[in-house]
Amino acid sequence: MKKFLLTVVLFVFTTYAGAADFILPKQRILGAEEPIPLGELVMLSVSEMEEKPKYLDQAKYKWKIFENGKERTTGIRFYDNNVFFGSGVRPKKMIALVSASYLYVVREDDKQDGNVKEFGLLQNFFSVEIVIGDGPPGPDPEPPVPPNPDPEPNFPEGKFGLTKFTYNLVKNVNLLPAERVRLCQALANSFTSIVKQIDDGKITDLKHGLVDAEASNAKALGDKSTAFKPFGLALQKFLFEQYSKGTLRTAKDLGVAFLEVSTGLSAVK
């Protein structure tokens, strides 16, 4: 029975070999090479990668536009990797900032459908100055000042330390804030439902708990599961390491771990 269970866990959590070399792609912001006439539409985009790095699975981009040192939040539209907004009627300078997140996945034998051996998440930032109007410009835009982050909750250590681990992974998932909170709570409820089934004796072994959790979480996230992929891969790696150490072997152990995960998800506001 132990041999069979180990095979299943290895399949679900995958194996992790030596670290691969993940390379950041070369990209920049296009559309601000020349001054933008007054009253025109500003259209900015992220350039194509000069060469797609090996193992790169997906890329996500978040735009911020700054005017006079403050983030502009109105009159801006986003589409795919592009941003659009009106230039206005006064000469000025602005700054466009892009936060790019790159997910790398290494699979067995480099096959698209191979088991995941390793993953990595790299982040890069690039910006460009936007000159509006041909007349005398206003004052140079001040570099954007990162907002003060909200104080993080104080989490109990717990048996596995998964509450803070989970919160740190999902608090900045690439979704609109309201949707991120909603899906984190839906995912928390999903994990809690598995914990309840374990407590009620309906789930009595590790394999059963893992399979049911996978199905329940997929249903909770729907078509937004891709946004939580880095979190899922990191959690899989963590749980597999705990299994290898012998600290995660029973359904009750899994219930404790999932309860910590649920608490971390519910803390996202």
C-alpha positions as CSV (number, residue, x, y, z in Angstrom):
1,M,0.0,0.0,0.0
2,K,2.8,2.4,0.9
3,K,4.5,1.8,-2.5
4,F,1.3,2.5,-4.4
5,L,0.6,5.7,-2.4
6,L,4.1,7.0,-3.0
7,T,3.6,6.6,-6.8
8,V,0.4,8.6,-6.7
9,V,1.9,11.4,-4.7
10,L,4.9,11.6,-7.0
11,F,2.6,11.9,-9.9
12,V,0.5,14.7,-8.3
13,F,3.4,16.7,-6.9
14,T,6.0,16.0,-9.5
15,T,9.8,15.7,-8.9
16,Y,12.2,18.6,-8.6
17,A,15.7,18.3,-10.0
18,G,18.6,20.9,-10.1
19,A,17.8,24.5,-10.8
20,A,17.5,25.5,-14.4
21,D,18.9,28.8,-15.8
22,F,15.9,31.0,-16.3
23,I,16.6,34.0,-18.6
24,L,14.6,37.3,-18.7
25,P,13.4,38.1,-22.2
26,K,14.3,41.5,-23.7
27,Q,11.3,43.7,-24.0
28,R,10.5,47.4,-24.0
29,I,7.6,49.9,-24.2
30,L,6.6,51.0,-27.7
31,G,4.5,54.1,-28.7
32,A,6.4,56.9,-27.0
33,E,9.3,57.3,-29.4
34,E,8.0,60.8,-30.6
35,P,6.1,63.5,-28.8
36,I,2.3,62.8,-28.7
37,P,0.2,65.7,-30.1
38,L,-2.3,67.4,-27.8
39,G,-5.8,65.9,-28.0
40,E,-4.6,62.6,-29.5
41,L,-5.0,59.1,-28.2
42,V,-1.8,57.7,-26.6
43,M,-1.4,54.0,-27.5
44,L,1.4,52.1,-25.8
45,S,2.3,48.4,-26.1
46,V,4.9,45.9,-24.9
47,S,7.3,44.9,-27.6
48,E,7.5,41.3,-28.8
49,M,10.3,39.2,-27.2
50,E,13.5,39.4,-29.3
51,E,13.9,35.7,-28.5
52,K,11.6,33.6,-26.3
53,P,13.7,32.1,-23.4
54,K,13.8,28.4,-22.9
55,Y,11.2,27.1,-20.5
56,L,9.1,30.3,-20.6
57,D,5.5,29.2,-20.2
58,Q,3.6,32.4,-19.9
59,A,4.1,36.2,-19.3
60,K,1.8,38.7,-17.6
61,Y,2.0,42.5,-17.7
62,K,0.6,45.2,-15.4
63,W,0.7,48.8,-16.5
64,K,0.9,52.0,-14.4
65,I,0.8,55.5,-15.7
66,F,2.2,58.4,-13.7
67,E,1.6,62.1,-14.1
68,N,3.3,64.7,-11.9
69,G,4.6,61.9,-9.7
70,K,1.1,60.5,-9.0
71,E,-0.5,57.4,-10.5
72,R,-3.2,58.2,-13.0
73,T,-6.2,55.9,-12.4
74,T,-9.0,57.5,-14.6
75,G,-9.5,57.6,-18.4
76,I,-7.2,54.6,-19.0
77,R,-8.1,51.5,-20.9
78,F,-6.3,48.2,-21.1
79,Y,-6.4,45.6,-23.9
80,D,-4.2,42.5,-24.0
81,N,-0.7,44.0,-23.5
82,N,-1.7,47.5,-24.6
83,V,-2.8,50.7,-22.7
84,F,-4.8,53.6,-24.2
85,F,-5.5,57.1,-22.8
86,G,-6.1,60.6,-24.0
87,S,-3.1,63.0,-24.1
88,G,-5.0,66.0,-22.8
89,V,-4.8,69.6,-23.9
90,R,-1.7,70.8,-22.0
91,P,2.0,70.0,-22.7
92,K,3.4,67.7,-20.1
93,K,5.6,64.7,-19.4
94,M,4.4,61.4,-18.1
95,I,5.9,58.0,-17.2
96,A,4.6,54.6,-18.2
97,L,5.7,51.7,-16.0
98,V,5.3,48.0,-16.8
99,S,5.6,45.2,-14.3
100,A,6.3,41.9,-16.2
101,S,6.0,38.5,-14.5
102,Y,7.4,35.5,-16.3
103,L,6.5,31.9,-15.4
104,Y,9.1,29.2,-16.4
105,V,8.2,25.5,-16.3
106,V,10.7,22.7,-16.9
107,R,9.1,19.4,-18.0
108,E,10.5,15.9,-18.3
109,D,12.3,15.4,-21.6
110,D,11.2,19.0,-22.5
111,K,7.9,17.6,-23.7
112,Q,4.8,19.8,-23.5
113,D,2.8,17.1,-21.8
114,G,5.7,15.9,-19.6
115,N,5.5,16.0,-15.8
116,V,6.7,19.2,-14.2
117,K,10.3,18.9,-12.8
118,E,10.9,22.5,-11.9
119,F,9.3,26.0,-12.1
120,G,10.4,29.6,-11.5
121,L,8.8,33.0,-11.4
122,L,10.9,36.0,-12.5
123,Q,9.8,39.7,-12.5
124,N,11.1,42.6,-14.4
125,F,10.2,46.3,-14.6
126,F,10.7,48.7,-17.5
127,S,9.5,52.3,-18.1
128,V,9.4,55.1,-20.7
129,E,9.0,58.8,-20.6
130,I,6.0,60.1,-22.5
131,V,6.2,63.7,-23.9
132,I,2.8,65.3,-24.6
133,G,2.6,68.3,-27.0
134,D,5.4,70.1,-28.9
135,G,5.2,73.3,-26.8
136,P,7.1,74.0,-23.6
137,P,6.7,71.0,-21.3
138,G,5.6,71.2,-17.8
139,P,7.9,70.1,-14.9
140,D,9.7,66.8,-15.3
141,P,7.7,64.0,-13.9
142,E,8.9,62.7,-10.6
143,P,9.9,59.1,-10.4
144,P,6.9,57.1,-9.1
145,V,6.9,56.5,-5.4
146,P,5.8,52.9,-4.5
147,P,2.8,53.1,-2.3
148,N,3.2,52.0,1.3
149,P,2.1,48.4,1.5
150,D,-0.7,47.5,3.8
151,P,0.6,45.9,7.1
152,E,0.6,42.2,6.7
153,P,-1.5,40.1,9.2
154,N,0.3,38.3,12.0
155,F,0.0,34.6,11.3
156,P,0.5,31.8,13.8
157,E,3.3,29.5,12.8
158,G,1.2,26.3,12.7
159,K,2.4,22.8,12.1
160,F,3.5,23.5,8.5
161,G,3.8,27.3,8.3
162,L,1.4,27.3,5.3
163,T,-0.7,30.2,6.4
164,K,1.9,32.9,5.7
165,F,3.3,30.9,2.9
166,T,0.0,30.9,1.1
167,Y,-0.8,34.5,1.8
168,N,2.5,35.7,0.4
169,L,1.9,33.7,-2.8
170,V,-1.7,34.8,-3.5
171,K,-1.9,38.4,-2.3
172,N,-0.6,39.8,-5.6
173,V,-2.2,37.3,-8.0
174,N,-2.6,39.1,-11.4
175,L,-6.3,39.9,-11.2
176,L,-8.4,43.0,-10.4
177,P,-8.4,43.4,-6.6
178,A,-12.1,42.6,-6.1
179,E,-11.9,39.5,-8.3
180,R,-8.7,38.4,-6.5
181,V,-10.4,38.6,-3.1
182,R,-13.5,36.8,-4.4
183,L,-11.5,33.9,-5.9
184,C,-9.2,33.6,-2.9
185,Q,-12.2,33.2,-0.7
186,A,-13.7,30.7,-3.1
187,L,-10.5,28.7,-3.0
188,A,-10.4,29.0,0.8
189,N,-13.9,27.5,1.0
190,S,-12.8,24.7,-1.3
191,F,-9.9,23.7,0.9
192,T,-12.2,24.0,4.0
193,S,-14.7,21.6,2.4
194,I,-12.0,19.0,2.1
195,V,-10.9,19.6,5.7
196,K,-14.5,19.0,6.8
197,Q,-14.8,15.8,4.9
198,I,-11.6,14.6,6.5
199,D,-12.9,15.5,10.0
200,D,-16.2,13.7,9.2
201,G,-14.4,10.6,8.2
202,K,-15.5,10.7,4.5
203,I,-11.9,11.1,3.4
204,T,-9.6,8.6,5.1
205,D,-6.4,8.5,3.0
206,L,-4.0,11.0,1.4
207,K,-4.7,10.0,-2.2
208,H,-8.4,10.5,-1.8
209,G,-7.9,13.9,-0.2
210,L,-5.5,15.1,-3.0
211,V,-7.8,14.0,-5.8
212,D,-10.9,15.5,-4.3
213,A,-9.0,18.8,-3.6
214,E,-7.8,19.0,-7.1
215,A,-11.4,18.7,-8.5
216,S,-12.9,21.0,-5.9
217,N,-10.3,23.7,-6.5
218,A,-10.7,23.6,-10.3
219,K,-14.4,24.1,-9.8
220,A,-13.9,27.0,-7.4
221,L,-11.6,28.9,-9.8
222,G,-13.3,28.1,-13.1
223,D,-11.7,29.8,-16.0
224,K,-9.3,31.9,-13.8
225,S,-7.2,28.9,-12.7
226,T,-4.3,30.1,-14.8
227,A,-3.8,33.1,-12.5
228,F,-3.3,30.8,-9.6
229,K,-0.9,28.4,-11.4
230,P,2.3,29.7,-9.7
231,F,0.6,29.2,-6.3
232,G,-0.5,25.7,-7.2
233,L,3.0,24.7,-8.3
234,A,4.6,26.1,-5.2
235,L,2.1,24.4,-2.9
236,Q,2.7,21.1,-4.7
237,K,6.4,21.3,-4.2
238,F,6.0,22.2,-0.6
239,L,3.6,19.3,0.2
240,F,5.8,16.9,-1.7
241,E,8.8,18.0,0.5
242,Q,6.7,17.4,3.6
243,Y,5.7,14.0,2.4
244,S,9.4,13.1,1.7
245,K,10.3,14.2,5.3
246,G,7.5,12.0,6.7
247,T,5.5,14.9,8.2
248,L,2.6,14.6,5.7
249,R,1.5,10.9,5.5
250,T,-2.2,10.7,6.6
251,A,-5.5,12.4,5.8
252,K,-5.4,14.1,9.2
253,D,-2.0,15.6,8.3
254,L,-3.5,16.8,5.0
255,G,-6.4,18.4,6.8
256,V,-4.1,20.4,9.1
257,A,-2.1,21.6,6.0
258,F,-5.3,22.5,4.1
259,L,-6.7,24.4,7.0
260,E,-3.6,26.6,7.2
261,V,-3.8,27.2,3.4
262,S,-7.5,28.2,3.8
263,T,-6.6,30.7,6.5
264,G,-3.9,32.3,4.3
265,L,-6.3,32.6,1.4
266,S,-9.1,34.2,3.6
267,A,-6.6,36.8,4.8
268,V,-6.4,38.4,1.3
269,K,-8.4,41.6,1.4
